[in-house]
Amino acid sequence: MNKNIGELIKQKRTENKMTLKDISEATDLSIGFLSQLERGLTSIAQDTLKKVAKALNVEMSYFMDQPKSKEKVVLRSYEKEILRIEGGSIIEYLMTNMVTQAEMLPKLVEILPQKEVEESLTYSHEGEEFVYVLEGILTLKVENEVYDLYPGDCAHYLSTRAHNWSNQTNKVVKFITINTPNLFKETGETI
């Protein structure tokens, strides 16, 4: 997904006759980071992507397929849709039919084992997050603290605190995360 987002950013930036410096000045993101993002070498948090979207004068939906809400109350296990795949190792599935209506966004996340474990960069955004581990050992970093969460463990924190999670093992990690605010919620507002 990151490479695709980077390609879309570069395409729109070129269409708008903007330089990386123009985007950098509009978003307070470094030119180096933006360059890596365009080449698919780094990931971007959704609230930071929102800043880039505003600088490019596009909606968030330009970067991703907008999930659609359904009238059904129950979501069967075989009906889960993939929300995104990040870096080939993180797969996020939607766990709701109320994607564009709900205040919170529940997701099932799977982190595949990686050959080389890289240090996770932390990020922050508005809202809060709840994490519940189903399988494997999830490494959670919140500011300067690092926690290993085992099946049945959970964490709840303000997303304004610098954070990230990773899989430091050779087994798949599965967990549920619930985020607020839901960036897919239809508000009628434009960026």
DOFI-292048 format. One record per atom (N, C-alpha, C, O): residue in one letter; x, y, z; residue number from 1; atom name. Coordinates in steps of 0.02 Angstrom, whole numbers, plus 50000, padded with zeros to 5 digits. Layout:
N
a_X_Y_Z_NUM_CA
...
! end
This chain:
191
m_50041_49941_50000_1_N
m_50000_50000_50000_1_CA
m_50043_50062_50000_1_C
m_50026_50111_49966_1_O
n_50098_50063_50037_2_N
n_50139_50123_50042_2_CA
n_50166_50145_49975_2_C
n_50168_50205_49960_2_O
k_50188_50097_49934_3_N
k_50215_50115_49869_3_CA
k_50160_50147_49827_3_C
k_50172_50196_49792_3_O
n_50099_50119_49831_4_N
n_50044_50146_49794_4_CA
n_50029_50217_49816_4_C
n_50018_50261_49774_4_O
i_50027_50230_49881_5_N
i_50014_50297_49907_5_CA
i_50070_50345_49883_5_C
i_50056_50401_49862_5_O
g_50132_50323_49887_6_N
g_50187_50364_49864_6_CA
g_50181_50381_49790_6_C
g_50194_50438_49770_6_O
e_50162_50332_49751_7_N
e_50153_50344_49679_7_CA
e_50097_50395_49667_7_C
e_50103_50438_49624_7_O
l_50043_50388_49705_8_N
l_49987_50435_49698_8_CA
l_50007_50506_49719_8_C
l_49987_50555_49688_8_O
i_50047_50511_49772_9_N
i_50071_50577_49794_9_CA
i_50114_50609_49740_9_C
i_50105_50667_49722_9_O
k_50161_50570_49713_10_N
k_50205_50597_49661_10_CA
k_50166_50617_49599_10_C
k_50178_50669_49570_10_O
q_50118_50575_49580_11_N
q_50076_50590_49521_11_CA
q_50039_50656_49531_11_C
q_50040_50699_49487_11_O
k_50006_50664_49588_12_N
k_49966_50725_49601_12_CA
k_50012_50785_49609_12_C
k_49995_50840_49586_12_O
r_50069_50776_49642_13_N
r_50117_50830_49651_13_CA
r_50142_50856_49583_13_C
r_50147_50916_49571_13_O
t_50156_50808_49538_14_N
t_50179_50826_49470_14_CA
t_50124_50862_49431_14_C
t_50136_50912_49398_14_O
e_50063_50835_49436_15_N
e_50005_50868_49403_15_CA
e_49996_50940_49426_15_C
e_49980_50984_49387_15_O
n_50007_50950_49491_16_N
n_49999_51017_49521_16_CA
n_50061_51061_49513_16_C
n_50063_51117_49537_16_O
k_50111_51034_49477_17_N
k_50175_51070_49466_17_CA
k_50205_51093_49533_17_C
k_50227_51150_49540_17_O
m_50206_51047_49581_18_N
m_50234_51061_49647_18_CA
m_50298_51022_49656_18_C
m_50307_50968_49626_18_O
t_50343_51049_49696_19_N
t_50405_51014_49712_19_CA
t_50398_50981_49781_19_C
t_50350_50994_49817_19_O
l_50446_50938_49797_20_N
l_50446_50909_49864_20_CA
l_50453_50964_49917_20_C
l_50424_50959_49971_20_O
k_50490_51016_49900_21_N
k_50498_51072_49946_21_CA
k_50431_51106_49959_21_C
k_50418_51126_50016_21_O
d_50390_51114_49908_22_N
d_50324_51144_49917_22_CA
d_50281_51103_49966_22_C
d_50250_51131_50010_22_O
i_50282_51037_49957_23_N
i_50243_50994_50001_23_CA
i_50272_50996_50072_23_C
i_50235_50997_50121_23_O
s_50338_50996_50076_24_N
s_50372_50998_50141_24_CA
s_50352_51061_50180_24_C
s_50336_51058_50239_24_O
e_50352_51118_50146_25_N
e_50334_51181_50179_25_CA
e_50261_51182_50201_25_C
e_50244_51212_50252_25_O
a_50218_51150_50161_26_N
a_50146_51150_50177_26_CA
a_50129_51101_50233_26_C
a_50077_51109_50266_26_O
t_50171_51051_50245_27_N
t_50154_50998_50292_27_CA
t_50201_50993_50352_27_C
t_50186_50958_50400_27_O
d_50257_51029_50351_28_N
d_50309_51023_50402_28_CA
d_50341_50954_50403_28_C
d_50369_50933_50454_28_O
l_50338_50917_50347_29_N
l_50372_50853_50340_29_CA
l_50437_50864_50302_29_C
l_50440_50907_50258_29_O
s_50488_50827_50319_30_N
s_50553_50837_50286_30_CA
s_50550_50815_50213_30_C
s_50512_50770_50195_30_O
i_50591_50846_50172_31_N
i_50596_50828_50102_31_CA
i_50620_50755_50096_31_C
i_50595_50718_50054_31_O
g_50667_50735_50139_32_N
g_50692_50666_50138_32_CA
g_50637_50616_50152_32_C
g_50632_50564_50119_32_O
f_50595_50630_50202_33_N
f_50539_50586_50218_33_CA
f_50491_50581_50159_33_C
f_50470_50526_50140_33_O
l_50474_50638_50129_34_N
l_50428_50639_50072_34_CA
l_50456_50601_50013_34_C
l_50420_50566_49977_34_O
s_50521_50608_50002_35_N
s_50554_50571_49948_35_CA
s_50550_50496_49959_35_C
s_50534_50458_49913_35_O
q_50564_50474_50021_36_N
q_50559_50403_50038_36_CA
q_50487_50378_50030_36_C
q_50475_50323_50007_36_O
l_50440_50420_50050_37_N
l_50369_50402_50045_37_CA
l_50349_50392_49972_37_C
l_50315_50343_49956_37_O
e_50370_50437_49929_38_N
e_50354_50431_49858_38_CA
e_50384_50368_49827_38_C
e_50356_50341_49779_38_O
r_50440_50346_49853_39_N
r_50473_50286_49826_39_CA
r_50450_50223_49862_39_C
r_50474_50168_49846_39_O
g_50404_50228_49909_40_N
g_50376_50169_49944_40_CA
g_50424_50140_49995_40_C
g_50418_50082_50012_40_O
l_50470_50181_50021_41_N
l_50520_50156_50068_41_CA
l_50501_50168_50141_41_C
l_50536_50145_50186_41_O
t_50446_50204_50153_42_N
t_50425_50217_50221_42_CA
t_50349_50219_50223_42_C
t_50316_50224_50171_42_O
s_50322_50214_50283_43_N
s_50249_50217_50291_43_CA
s_50229_50285_50318_43_C
s_50271_50325_50338_43_O
i_50164_50298_50317_44_N
i_50139_50363_50339_44_CA
i_50077_50352_50381_44_C
i_50034_50311_50363_44_O
a_50072_50388_50436_45_N
a_50012_50385_50478_45_CA
a_49955_50420_50443_45_C
a_49966_50466_50404_45_O
q_49894_50399_50458_46_N
q_49836_50427_50422_46_CA
q_49828_50502_50434_46_C
q_49809_50538_50388_46_O
d_49841_50526_50495_47_N
d_49834_50598_50507_47_CA
d_49887_50638_50470_47_C
d_49874_50694_50449_47_O
t_49947_50610_50461_48_N
t_49999_50643_50423_48_CA
t_49980_50642_50349_48_C
t_49992_50691_50313_48_O
l_49952_50587_50326_49_N
l_49929_50583_50256_49_CA
l_49875_50636_50243_49_C
l_49871_50662_50188_49_O
k_49835_50650_50294_50_N
k_49784_50701_50287_50_CA
k_49815_50770_50273_50_C
k_49788_50809_50234_50_O
k_49872_50784_50305_51_N
k_49908_50847_50292_51_CA
k_49933_50849_50220_51_C
k_49929_50901_50187_51_O
v_49959_50793_50196_52_N
v_49983_50789_50127_52_CA
v_49925_50798_50079_52_C
v_49931_50834_50029_52_O
a_49869_50767_50094_53_N
a_49809_50774_50051_53_CA
a_49788_50847_50047_53_C
a_49771_50871_49993_53_O
k_49789_50881_50104_54_N
k_49770_50952_50104_54_CA
k_49819_50993_50062_54_C
k_49797_51037_50024_54_O
a_49883_50979_50068_55_N
a_49934_51016_50028_55_CA
a_49924_51003_49953_55_C
a_49936_51048_49913_55_O
l_49902_50943_49936_56_N
l_49891_50925_49865_56_CA
l_49821_50943_49842_56_C
l_49805_50936_49783_56_O
n_49779_50967_49888_57_N
n_49710_50987_49873_57_CA
n_49669_50928_49848_57_C
n_49633_50934_49798_57_O
v_49674_50871_49883_58_N
v_49635_50812_49867_58_CA
v_49603_50785_49931_58_C
v_49625_50801_49986_58_O
e_49551_50745_49923_59_N
e_49519_50711_49979_59_CA
e_49561_50650_49999_59_C
e_49600_50626_49958_59_O
m_49552_50625_50060_60_N
m_49587_50564_50081_60_CA
m_49568_50505_50037_60_C
m_49609_50460_50027_60_O
s_49508_50505_50010_61_N
s_49486_50450_49968_61_CA
s_49529_50444_49905_61_C
s_49528_50391_49873_61_O
y_49565_50496_49886_62_N
y_49610_50493_49828_62_CA
y_49663_50439_49839_62_C
y_49685_50407_49791_62_O
f_49683_50427_49901_63_N
f_49737_50381_49917_63_CA
f_49714_50309_49931_63_C
f_49754_50263_49929_63_O
m_49651_50299_49945_64_N
m_49628_50232_49963_64_CA
m_49557_50220_49939_64_C
m_49518_50267_49931_64_O
d_49542_50158_49929_65_N
d_49474_50139_49914_65_CA
d_49433_50153_49976_65_C
d_49448_50128_50030_65_O
q_49381_50192_49967_66_N
q_49338_50208_50024_66_CA
q_49293_50149_50041_66_C
q_49251_50131_50000_66_O
p_49301_50119_50100_67_N
p_49256_50065_50118_67_CA
p_49184_50091_50121_67_C
p_49173_50149_50137_67_O
k_49138_50049_50107_68_N
k_49068_50069_50107_68_CA
k_49032_50037_50166_68_C
k_49044_49978_50182_68_O
s_48988_50075_50197_69_N
s_48948_50047_50251_69_CA
s_48893_50003_50223_69_C
s_48869_50014_50167_69_O
k_48873_49953_50262_70_N
k_48819_49909_50243_70_CA
k_48768_49911_50299_70_C
k_48783_49930_50356_70_O
e_48708_49891_50284_71_N
e_48653_49893_50333_71_CA
e_48657_49837_50383_71_C
e_48623_49840_50435_71_O
k_48697_49785_50371_72_N
k_48698_49727_50414_72_CA
k_48730_49741_50481_72_C
k_48781_49776_50486_72_O
v_48701_49713_50534_73_N
v_48728_49719_50601_73_CA
v_48785_49671_50612_73_C
v_48835_49689_50644_73_O
v_48780_49610_50586_74_N
v_48830_49557_50597_74_CA
v_48877_49555_50537_74_C
v_48856_49559_50480_74_O
l_48940_49548_50552_75_N
l_48992_49539_50501_75_CA
l_49021_49469_50511_75_C
l_49054_49456_50561_75_O
r_49008_49425_50464_76_N
r_49033_49357_50468_76_CA
r_49108_49355_50455_76_C
r_49134_49398_50419_76_O
s_49142_49305_50482_77_N
s_49214_49300_50476_77_CA
s_49236_49299_50403_77_C
s_49289_49326_50386_77_O
y_49197_49268_50359_78_N
y_49215_49264_50289_78_CA
y_49198_49327_50250_78_C
y_49214_49332_50190_78_O
e_49166_49376_50282_79_N
e_49148_49439_50249_79_CA
e_49197_49496_50262_79_C
e_49191_49550_50233_79_O
k_49246_49484_50305_80_N
k_49293_49537_50322_80_CA
k_49329_49561_50259_80_C
k_49351_49521_50218_80_O
e_49335_49627_50253_81_N
e_49371_49656_50197_81_CA
e_49439_49680_50219_81_C
e_49448_49703_50276_81_O
i_49488_49674_50175_82_N
i_49554_49700_50190_82_CA
i_49551_49776_50183_82_C
i_49532_49802_50130_82_O
l_49570_49811_50235_83_N
l_49573_49884_50233_83_CA
l_49637_49906_50199_83_C
l_49637_49949_50155_83_O
r_49694_49876_50220_84_N
r_49757_49893_50189_84_CA
r_49810_49841_50206_84_C
r_49804_49804_50254_84_O
i_49862_49841_50164_85_N
i_49920_49799_50176_85_CA
i_49979_49847_50177_85_C
i_49990_49884_50129_85_O
e_50017_49845_50231_86_N
e_50072_49892_50239_86_CA
e_50138_49854_50236_86_C
e_50151_49808_50275_86_O
g_50180_49874_50190_87_N
g_50247_49847_50185_87_CA
g_50250_49772_50175_87_C
g_50303_49742_50188_87_O
g_50197_49740_50154_88_N
g_50197_49669_50142_88_CA
g_50196_49626_50204_88_C
g_50194_49565_50199_88_O
s_50196_49657_50263_89_N
s_50197_49617_50325_89_CA
s_50141_49633_50373_89_C
s_50130_49595_50421_89_O
i_50105_49687_50363_90_N
i_50049_49706_50407_90_CA
i_49985_49706_50366_90_C
i_49980_49742_50316_90_O
i_49937_49666_50387_91_N
i_49873_49662_50352_91_CA
i_49818_49685_50401_91_C
i_49813_49658_50456_91_O
e_49779_49734_50381_92_N
e_49724_49760_50422_92_CA
e_49658_49742_50390_92_C
e_49647_49755_50330_92_O
y_49613_49712_50430_93_N
y_49546_49693_50407_93_CA
y_49495_49736_50443_93_C
y_49501_49748_50503_93_O
l_49444_49758_50407_94_N
l_49389_49794_50439_94_CA
l_49347_49745_50480_94_C
l_49336_49689_50459_94_O
m_49324_49767_50538_95_N
m_49282_49726_50582_95_CA
m_49216_49760_50595_95_C
m_49188_49755_50650_95_O
t_49190_49795_50544_96_N
t_49127_49830_50552_96_CA
t_49093_49837_50484_96_C
t_49126_49839_50432_96_O
n_49027_49842_50485_97_N
n_48989_49859_50426_97_CA
n_48971_49933_50426_97_C
n_48943_49959_50377_97_O
m_48988_49969_50480_98_N
m_48970_50039_50487_98_CA
m_49030_50084_50476_98_C
m_49042_50131_50514_98_O
v_49068_50070_50425_99_N
v_49132_50104_50414_99_CA
v_49125_50180_50409_99_C
v_49164_50216_50439_99_O
t_49075_50204_50372_100_N
t_49069_50276_50362_100_CA
t_49021_50310_50411_100_C
t_49009_50370_50406_100_O
q_48994_50271_50459_101_N
q_48946_50299_50506_101_CA
q_48970_50300_50578_101_C
q_48946_50341_50618_101_O
a_49016_50257_50596_102_N
a_49035_50247_50667_102_CA
a_49089_50296_50689_102_C
a_49129_50320_50649_102_O
e_49089_50310_50753_103_N
e_49141_50353_50783_103_CA
e_49207_50316_50791_103_C
e_49260_50347_50789_103_O
m_49204_50249_50800_104_N
m_49265_50210_50810_104_CA
m_49275_50163_50751_104_C
m_49227_50147_50715_104_O
l_49336_50141_50741_105_N
l_49353_50096_50686_105_CA
l_49386_50034_50714_105_C
l_49446_50036_50730_105_O
p_49349_49978_50720_106_N
p_49380_49916_50743_106_CA
p_49412_49878_50685_106_C
p_49383_49873_50631_106_O
k_49472_49852_50697_107_N
k_49509_49816_50646_107_CA
k_49542_49754_50676_107_C
k_49559_49753_50735_107_O
l_49549_49703_50635_108_N
l_49590_49645_50651_108_CA
l_49656_49656_50615_108_C
l_49656_49669_50555_108_O
v_49711_49650_50651_109_N
v_49777_49662_50621_109_CA
v_49819_49599_50627_109_C
v_49821_49567_50680_109_O
e_49851_49580_50573_110_N
e_49899_49525_50572_110_CA
e_49967_49553_50553_110_C
e_49973_49588_50503_110_O
i_50018_49538_50594_111_N
i_50086_49558_50577_111_CA
i_50125_49494_50565_111_C
i_50133_49452_50610_111_O
l_50148_49486_50504_112_N
l_50186_49427_50486_112_CA
l_50257_49432_50513_112_C
l_50282_49487_50523_112_O
p_50290_49375_50525_113_N
p_50360_49377_50546_113_CA
p_50402_49407_50490_113_C
p_50388_49398_50431_113_O
q_50455_49443_50510_114_N
q_50500_49473_50462_114_CA
q_50569_49443_50469_114_C
q_50590_49424_50523_114_O
k_50604_49437_50412_115_N
k_50672_49410_50414_115_CA
k_50717_49453_50457_115_C
k_50756_49429_50498_115_O
e_50712_49518_50446_116_N
e_50752_49566_50486_116_CA
e_50704_49612_50522_116_C
e_50661_49643_50491_116_O
v_50710_49616_50587_117_N
v_50667_49658_50626_117_CA
v_50697_49728_50629_117_C
v_50752_49738_50655_117_O
e_50660_49776_50602_118_N
e_50683_49845_50604_118_CA
e_50651_49880_50664_118_C
e_50598_49861_50688_118_O
e_50685_49931_50688_119_N
e_50657_49969_50743_119_CA
e_50598_50009_50718_119_C
e_50603_50043_50666_119_O
s_50543_50005_50752_120_N
s_50482_50040_50732_120_CA
s_50487_50114_50751_120_C
s_50504_50132_50807_120_O
l_50472_50156_50702_121_N
l_50468_50228_50715_121_CA
l_50401_50242_50747_121_C
l_50350_50215_50725_121_O
t_50400_50283_50797_122_N
t_50337_50299_50830_122_CA
t_50304_50358_50795_122_C
t_50337_50398_50762_122_O
y_50240_50364_50803_123_N
y_50201_50419_50775_123_CA
y_50144_50434_50823_123_C
y_50129_50394_50867_123_O
s_50113_50490_50815_124_N
s_50056_50508_50856_124_CA
s_50003_50540_50812_124_C
s_50017_50564_50757_124_O
h_49942_50540_50837_125_N
h_49885_50569_50801_125_CA
h_49830_50581_50851_125_C
h_49836_50561_50908_125_O
e_49778_50614_50830_126_N
e_49724_50627_50876_126_CA
e_49686_50563_50893_126_C
e_49689_50514_50856_126_O
g_49651_50564_50948_127_N
g_49608_50508_50967_127_CA
g_49638_50462_51019_127_C
g_49682_50481_51057_127_O
e_49613_50400_51019_128_N
e_49638_50349_51065_128_CA
e_49637_50281_51032_128_C
e_49603_50272_50981_128_O
e_49673_50233_51060_129_N
e_49677_50166_51033_129_CA
e_49670_50115_51088_129_C
e_49693_50124_51144_129_O
f_49636_50061_51070_130_N
f_49630_50003_51114_130_CA
f_49657_49944_51075_130_C
f_49641_49935_51016_130_O
v_49699_49903_51106_131_N
v_49729_49844_51074_131_CA
v_49716_49783_51118_131_C
v_49724_49786_51179_131_O
y_49695_49727_51086_132_N
y_49683_49664_51121_132_CA
y_49718_49609_51081_132_C
y_49701_49598_51023_132_O
v_49766_49575_51111_133_N
v_49806_49525_51076_133_CA
v_49769_49457_51075_133_C
v_49747_49433_51127_133_O
l_49763_49428_51016_134_N
l_49731_49364_51006_134_CA
l_49781_49307_51001_134_C
l_49770_49252_51028_134_O
e_49837_49320_50967_135_N
e_49886_49266_50952_135_CA
e_49955_49297_50945_135_C
e_49962_49351_50917_135_O
g_50005_49262_50970_136_N
g_50074_49286_50964_136_CA
g_50093_49336_51018_136_C
g_50056_49347_51066_136_O
i_50151_49367_51009_137_N
i_50176_49417_51056_137_CA
i_50184_49483_51019_137_C
i_50224_49489_50973_137_O
l_50144_49532_51039_138_N
l_50146_49598_51008_138_CA
l_50192_49643_51048_138_C
l_50185_49649_51109_138_O
t_50239_49675_51015_139_N
t_50282_49724_51048_139_CA
t_50251_49792_51037_139_C
t_50243_49815_50980_139_O
l_50234_49825_51091_140_N
l_50203_49891_51090_140_CA
l_50251_49942_51119_140_C
l_50277_49933_51174_140_O
k_50263_49995_51082_141_N
k_50304_50050_51107_141_CA
k_50260_50111_51115_141_C
k_50228_50133_51067_141_O
v_50258_50138_51175_142_N
v_50221_50199_51190_142_CA
v_50270_50246_51223_142_C
v_50292_50236_51280_142_O
e_50286_50299_51187_143_N
e_50339_50346_51206_143_CA
e_50403_50307_51217_143_C
e_50426_50274_51171_143_O
n_50433_50309_51276_144_N
n_50497_50275_51287_144_CA
n_50490_50206_51319_144_C
n_50540_50173_51334_144_O
e_50428_50184_51330_145_N
e_50415_50119_51361_145_CA
e_50401_50067_51308_145_C
e_50366_50081_51259_145_O
v_50428_50006_51317_146_N
v_50416_49951_51271_146_CA
v_50382_49894_51311_146_C
v_50406_49875_51364_146_O
y_50328_49868_51283_147_N
y_50290_49816_51317_147_CA
y_50282_49755_51270_147_C
y_50271_49764_51210_147_O
d_50289_49695_51297_148_N
d_50272_49635_51261_148_CA
d_50203_49613_51284_148_C
d_50192_49600_51343_148_O
l_50156_49610_51237_149_N
l_50087_49592_51253_149_CA
l_50074_49521_51228_149_C
l_50088_49505_51170_149_O
y_50047_49479_51271_150_N
y_50033_49408_51256_150_CA
y_49958_49399_51244_150_C
y_49919_49443_51261_150_O
p_49937_49342_51216_151_N
p_49865_49331_51205_151_CA
p_49825_49344_51269_151_C
p_49841_49319_51323_151_O
g_49772_49382_51261_152_N
g_49730_49402_51317_152_CA
g_49750_49469_51347_152_C
g_49709_49499_51383_152_O
d_49810_49493_51334_153_N
d_49832_49559_51359_153_CA
d_49800_49614_51316_153_C
d_49784_49603_51258_153_O
c_49791_49672_51347_154_N
c_49765_49728_51310_154_CA
c_49800_49792_51332_154_C
c_49832_49795_51384_154_O
a_49793_49844_51291_155_N
a_49821_49909_51306_155_CA
a_49772_49962_51281_155_C
a_49737_49952_51231_155_O
h_49769_50018_51316_156_N
h_49725_50073_51298_156_CA
h_49763_50137_51312_156_C
h_49786_50148_51368_156_O
y_49771_50179_51261_157_N
y_49811_50239_51269_157_CA
y_49787_50294_51223_157_C
y_49753_50281_51173_157_O
l_49804_50355_51241_158_N
l_49789_50412_51197_158_CA
l_49836_50410_51138_158_C
l_49896_50400_51147_158_O
s_49809_50417_51079_159_N
s_49850_50414_51018_159_CA
s_49895_50474_51009_159_C
s_49938_50475_50966_159_O
t_49885_50525_51050_160_N
t_49929_50584_51048_160_CA
t_49997_50568_51077_160_C
t_50045_50606_51067_160_O
r_50003_50512_51113_161_N
r_50068_50489_51138_161_CA
r_50103_50452_51082_161_C
r_50072_50411_51048_161_O
a_50167_50465_51071_162_N
a_50205_50431_51018_162_CA
a_50202_50356_51030_162_C
a_50217_50333_51084_162_O
h_50184_50318_50978_163_N
h_50173_50246_50986_163_CA
h_50183_50209_50920_163_C
h_50184_50240_50867_163_O
n_50189_50144_50926_164_N
n_50189_50098_50869_164_CA
n_50190_50028_50895_164_C
n_50206_50017_50953_164_O
w_50173_49979_50853_165_N
w_50177_49910_50872_165_CA
w_50213_49871_50819_165_C
w_50215_49892_50761_165_O
s_50241_49813_50839_166_N
s_50280_49772_50792_166_CA
s_50280_49699_50814_166_C
s_50259_49682_50869_166_O
n_50303_49657_50768_167_N
n_50312_49586_50782_167_CA
n_50386_49573_50784_167_C
n_50420_49576_50732_167_O
q_50413_49557_50842_168_N
q_50484_49544_50851_168_CA
q_50499_49470_50854_168_C
q_50554_49449_50873_168_O
t_50450_49428_50834_169_N
t_50456_49355_50840_169_CA
t_50455_49323_50770_169_C
t_50450_49357_50719_169_O
n_50460_49257_50769_170_N
n_50457_49221_50706_170_CA
n_50388_49188_50696_170_C
n_50381_49142_50656_170_O
k_50338_49212_50732_171_N
k_50269_49187_50727_171_CA
k_50222_49245_50708_171_C
k_50239_49303_50720_171_O
v_50165_49229_50679_172_N
v_50116_49280_50662_172_CA
v_50086_49309_50726_172_C
v_50074_49272_50774_172_O
v_50075_49374_50726_173_N
v_50041_49408_50782_173_CA
v_49974_49432_50756_173_C
v_49970_49463_50703_173_O
k_49920_49417_50794_174_N
k_49853_49440_50776_174_CA
k_49824_49477_50836_174_C
k_49829_49455_50893_174_O
f_49795_49535_50821_175_N
f_49763_49573_50875_175_CA
f_49707_49615_50848_175_C
f_49703_49629_50788_175_O
i_49664_49636_50893_176_N
i_49609_49682_50876_176_CA
i_49629_49751_50900_176_C
i_49655_49759_50956_176_O
t_49618_49800_50858_177_N
t_49629_49869_50879_177_CA
t_49567_49910_50863_177_C
t_49536_49900_50811_177_O
i_49551_49955_50908_178_N
i_49494_50000_50898_178_CA
i_49521_50070_50904_178_C
i_49551_50089_50954_178_O
n_49510_50110_50851_179_N
n_49536_50178_50849_179_CA
n_49479_50228_50848_179_C
n_49426_50217_50819_179_O
t_49492_50284_50880_180_N
t_49451_50343_50870_180_CA
t_49499_50400_50856_180_C
t_49554_50400_50883_180_O
p_49482_50448_50815_181_N
p_49421_50450_50776_181_CA
p_49426_50403_50715_181_C
p_49481_50382_50697_181_O
n_49370_50389_50687_182_N
n_49366_50348_50626_182_CA
n_49375_50396_50566_182_C
n_49331_50436_50552_182_O
l_49431_50391_50532_183_N
l_49445_50437_50477_183_CA
l_49401_50424_50416_183_C
l_49400_50465_50370_183_O
f_49364_50369_50415_184_N
f_49319_50355_50360_184_CA
f_49249_50380_50372_184_C
f_49207_50378_50327_184_O
k_49236_50405_50432_185_N
k_49168_50429_50449_185_CA
k_49150_50488_50405_185_C
k_49188_50535_50398_185_O
e_49091_50483_50376_186_N
e_49067_50538_50334_186_CA
e_49045_50594_50378_186_C
e_49001_50586_50420_186_O
t_49076_50652_50369_187_N
t_49058_50710_50409_187_CA
t_49026_50764_50367_187_C
t_48996_50811_50394_187_O
g_49033_50759_50301_188_N
g_49008_50812_50258_188_CA
g_49059_50868_50250_188_C
g_49049_50914_50211_188_O
e_49114_50864_50289_189_N
e_49165_50916_50284_189_CA
e_49215_50898_50230_189_C
e_49224_50839_50214_189_O
t_49246_50948_50202_190_N
t_49301_50936_50155_190_CA
t_49365_50954_50190_190_C
t_49366_50990_50240_190_O
i_49419_50928_50163_191_N
i_49484_50939_50194_191_CA
i_49505_51011_50186_191_C
i_49558_51031_50209_191_O
! end
